[in-house]
Amino acid sequence: MDYKVIFDVIEHGYTSWRMALPFAGISVAATCISWVLSRPSMIEDTREDRIRRAGFRVVAAATGVIAIGLIGYTYRAHLVLCDAFRSGKGHVIEGIVTAFIPEGPDGHPLEQFRVAGEDFWYSSSNGTSGFHWTVGKGGPMRNGLKVRITTVGEEIARLEIAP
């Protein structure tokens, strides 16, 4: 049977960097605020002003480190998933989607379904490079769908759907 590829981790690429955006944004904002508060026209250089500037600098540094750490962690996880998939370490499951439960608007419950006795679950907010496209975001899953899924560990590295 012919299948249409809906998701392939290698073709999809690395997109988990988006998880770091809020932290990067906070870091930039805190840096800007610290810079503005350090301008000669803005400071009286009281103890409270020095503490306030130091606080913004700490927030900027901490959130910057978190953003860089998240990018490093998620990129490495992406490479590991892609390498395992390329080297044939994936497990192929084929069958009909049953017990489908869509992700709720608040992210709970996680979107979940069963194929050939195997359970799958994911969330639109997952920081994974594996498939996590929920119905609420336009994803394709539903009961009765004939699919072929290649997993690596608990992640969906490839999703194919029969026409």
C-alpha positions, 0 to 999 in steps of 0.5 A: 500500500502506498503511503503519503509522508506527513512528517519526517524528522530529517525533512522537517528539520530542527525547529525546537529552537523556538522553545528558547525564544521567550528566554532570549526575549527576557534576556534582551529586555533585561539587558536593555532595561539595565542599559537604560538604567545605567545611563548617566541621565537616568541614575542617581547611583543610590544603593537601590539603583545599583541593586536594581541594575544588578538584578536586571543584569542577573536576570539577563545573564540567567535567561541568556544561559537558559536560552543557550542551554535549551538550544544546545540540548534540543539541537543535540536531541534532534541530531540523536533522533535523526542519526538513529532514524538514518541508521535504521534504528527505528521501529515501524508500526502499521495499523489503524488509529484507535482510542484517539483523544485530541489535546485540549485547548489548555494542553491537557490531556496530551493528544494520544492514540493507539496503533497496533496495541502501541500507545502514542502521546504528544503535545503541541508544546513538546520541545521534541523534534519528533512529531507533535502536530496536534489536531488543534494546530491542524494535525492529521490524527483521527480515529480510523486513519491507516498509518505507518509510524516509525518510532525511535524510542518514544518519539515519532520520527516518521508518520505516513498516512494511507490515502 
